[in-house]
Amino acid sequence: MVTDSRNTENRNQRLMSVLLILASGAGLALQAYLGSFSRLLADDFCSIYFARRLGMLRYIWYWYLNWGGRYSAIAVDSVIRYLGSAGVRFVPVFVLAIWVTVTAVALAAILKKELGKVPGTLLCTAAAMTLVFAVLVVSPKVQQVLYWWNGMRTYVPALIVISFHAGFLYWASGRLDTRRKLVLGSLVSFAFAFFSGGFNETFTPIQFLLFAELLGLGILTRKLRFSDTLFYLLLAALLATTFSLLIMVMSPGLSIRQSYFTASPNLVTTLKISIEGYWLELGRLFSSVESVSTLLLVILASVWIGRTARDEKRPSGWSILLPVANGFLLSMASLVPSAQVTSEMPAPRTFIVPTFILVIGLAYAGLQAGKWWSKNTQSILALIQPMLVVCLLISAGLNARSLYANRDVYFNFARDWDIANAQILRAIDRGDADVTIQVSASNWAQVEVPTQNQKYWVNACYRLYYDIPVFGVQPELQP
């Protein structure tokens, strides 16, 4: 009977894992398909020019002096010189593949410790694809951080690195049994945190708060001792993030960048802007059937995974409630730096950071809830599995319909971009003094485009890239 029950459970787990992979995979595949129509946009032209001219280290130093301290983002940005206009269209599928793979590897270490058993590759892949799918579905303007190179390199790599870092912390906390291994592990933890802390000002303060919380709460609740391996790993990560913050704050380019915005508001005004903006974002989130069903999908899938835990010790109620509260708190706090700098809510694409935090918080809470119910596996399975399937089908169905309905926008943009690019290249071959292109009406990224003003910064980027003055005219202004 025990063997039959275990075989049934294994079949059930494989079936549900396959269903999660197929449904979330369809959404990710559509994202990759639409991303194949991406092209160089706005800042990308300047990025290629300076990356090729300066090389990685000088490129980082140039932007540190002239714009800000996003050293990791600029390091990644330098890769675009190898991609060019032809390779950038393959970036979305490549980024998605890395994101899912890294998340699956991290989950293998996390679930092994949380469940008290080795999770299967199929389960880890299903969970990873579901999490990445959920972040992309819930985030507003996700195309600006997945299809547009400059948007992607600023936000997505930090999420990938910290995901891998989390898996490393779970894996290393029980394996570094010598001083040499502990020192090496602490250096690796420092390196991960220092790298992820150098991408953007929205993410770095939250990373600091996260590691400070883990250290502080662990010590206060006596779950973490000064002699524990995890204490040194977290301390190294906190120190690295502190250095990241200092580097960003001390950047000479920060004052230059700040000059483009109004004077920074006081703390009360900054908090008011952040809270009001976050409240509006929550309103958007919970008024969308697609977003609500996706968040429920994350929670239910995590409960479904957590119920298989073999750990005899049930987690406390606080371990379920705290990740939810912390997810909302940290996701709101991530808006404060941008509100402080710009005196207004940040661009919608930056919301991928609070969305990621919220999704991970709900997933971890669901995992703990599943472990809490693990003694009543059959009853909880009968309750959540039908709900999980329904939420999965609704979320995947609505997302697929939305993405497919907008395919012409991306196709038309790529077509118009290719026509304009060919026009510029012909003008160069003829030795023309300048060239005027028609700006695509279907600019899905909603970023700046060339104008009739040659002093406009986008025109300057085009001129640097093509080595010819490029002017732009809107379709309705065409003679």
Secondary structure, DSSP 8 states (H G I E B T S, - for coil): -HHHHHHHHHHHHHHHHHHHHHHHHHHHHHHHHHHTT----THHHHHHHHHHHHHHHHHHHHHHHHT---HHHHHHHTTHHHHHHHHGGGHHHHHHHHHHHHHHHHHHHHHHHHHTS---HHHHHHHHHHHHHHHHHHSTTGGGGTTSHHHHHHHHHHHHHHHHHHHHHHHHTTT--SHHHHHHHHHHHHHHHHHHTTS-TTTHHHHHHHHHHHHHHHHHTTSS-TTSHHHHHHHHHHHHHHHHHHHHHT-HHHHHHHTTS-----HHHHHHHHHHHHHHHHHHHHT-HHHHHHHHHHHHHHHHHHTT---SS---THHHHHHHHHHHHHHHHTTHHHHHHHSS---GGGGHHHHHHHHHHHHHHHHHHHHHTGGGHHHHHHHHHHHHHHHHHHHHHHHHHHHHHTHHHHHHHHHHHHHHHHHHHHHHHHT-S-EEEE--S--TT------S-TTSHHHHHHHHHHSS-EEEE-GGG--
